[in-house]
Amino acid sequence: MRKYLIAGNWKMHKTVKEAKEFFENFLRKLKEKTVDREIMIAPPFTCLFACAEAVKGTPVSLGAQNACWEPKGAFTGEISPEMLKEFEVKYVIIGHSERRHIFGETDEIINKRVKGVFSAGLVPVLCVGETLEEREAGKTFDVVKTQLEEGLRGISGVSGETLVIAYEPVWAIGTGKTATPLQAQEVHQFIREKLKELFGEVADSIRILYGGSVKPENAGSILEQPDIDGVLVGGASLDPEKFYDIYTAGT
Ligand code: PGA
């Protein structure tokens, strides 16, 4: 059984004060009612210390939005998995489309990051997804296949506890356009088959999240799909009410 993972990616949003306010409100709602789903929030690095304090003893895990592959060294602007561990970080988002398309991260760099995070004992959340142009040219499966094969090259011994994949069609991120639940399911099923080729039957225990304009209104129908095991939420994760409603959607 795969336990749903409801993940928030705050991107470059929230000061420490705003992060504390979020958790005051969100944790108040969680006290009223929890459901059997895992929760992860990936704040900016600058908020990790305050967020680690806030989530202590709660069901919320922390994520980071990127990480370097080396434990330390001359890598200006980077943060290592070892540093993230100081803040009880469990998950690290790698290969987000904004890293790929705005900052030019290649599959090769992404693979280094995945390996570094994985070998440090943190859980990579590897993001894959096609652009609108690629979808319209009928290349969705090819793009996703390459991103998976290249991103996971050299990784072995994975389990449902140590790897997460997120399918985020680039055309659906921050645009208000969501893939229909069936469009998403089709790609999720393809990803699971690919994971089976790479890792064998353990693929059935690996969670595959959907991301791209997830909101309280569409989360329920997305989560109903057989190969969708959670969501990676950007915009709507900034609002404690909305993120809570996504967490409980369909329950
Ligand atoms: P969005 O972002 O929910 O704002 O579309 C999703 C993501 O980029 O992870």
Residues whose N, C-alpha, C, O or C-beta is under 5 A from the ligand:
A	BS01	PGA	N9 A172 I173 G174 T175 G211 G212 S213 V214 L232 V233 G234 G235 A236
